Amino acid sequence: MATKKPLTFTIDEPPQKATAPSGKLNSDMAATERKQVGARIPEKLYRQLKARAALSGVLVQEMVEIAISEYLNHHAENAE
């Protein structure tokens, strides 16, 4: 497992731009056309998602894509 850099910031400097996606998505997901979806989730759940994504070094978008993919793969028996 790769060593993660601690999150740091200073008040005197402007925020840095987000880095490119970390590439944790498989190549099929990374190369496909994207569709925008929207969902309203509890604020606490969103904060947890955002924090976990940051600590994992991935974008929230990547984490959502991975979660949806894993859910669909593990619940295929209900898809009729």
N, C-alpha and C positions, 0 to 999 in steps of 0.2 A: 504494500500500500504506500502510495506517495505521501511524503511529508507535506502538510498543509501550512501555508504561511498564516500567521495570526492577522486578524483584521486590525488595521491601525488607521488613524486619521488625525489630522491637526485642524484646529479651528482657523488658523491663519492662511490655509491654502484652499483653493477651490476644489470641489470633489473631482476625482478622476473619472474619466469616461469608462463605461463598462467594457470589459475585455470581450474578445470574441468567444463564442461558445467553446466549451472545453472539449467537445468531440466525444462525449460519453454516449451519445446516441449511436445506434448501429447505422451502418452506411445506407440501408434502405430508408430509414426514417429521415436521415439528414438530406438525402437527395430528392425527396418527394416535394410536390407542391404543397404549400401551406394553406389552410383555411382558418379564419379567425373564429373563435368561439367565445362565448361570454358566460359567466356563471357568477351568481352572487353566493358568497360563502361567508360564514361568520368571521368577523375581524380577527378574533383570536386564532382561528385556524389559518388565516392568511399570514399572520405574523409568524406563526410556527413554520409554515411552508417557506416563507421568504428567508427566515433565519437558517433553516435546514439547508436550503439551496446554497446560501452564502457559505456556510460552514463546509459544504461538500464541494464547493468550487464550481457549481453549475448555475446556469440561469434558471429562474423560476419556470420559464417556458419549457426548458429541457426536463425539469423535474415533473411537470404536469404531463408531458408527453410520455415519459417513462412510466409514470403511475397509471395512466390510461391504458397503455400497452400491456403492462403487467396485469391489470384488472381484467382486460379482455381475454388475455391468454389463460388466466386462471379460472375464469367463469364462462368458458366457451360452451359448457354443457347447457347453459340457460339460453343460449342464442338460437332461437328457432324462428 
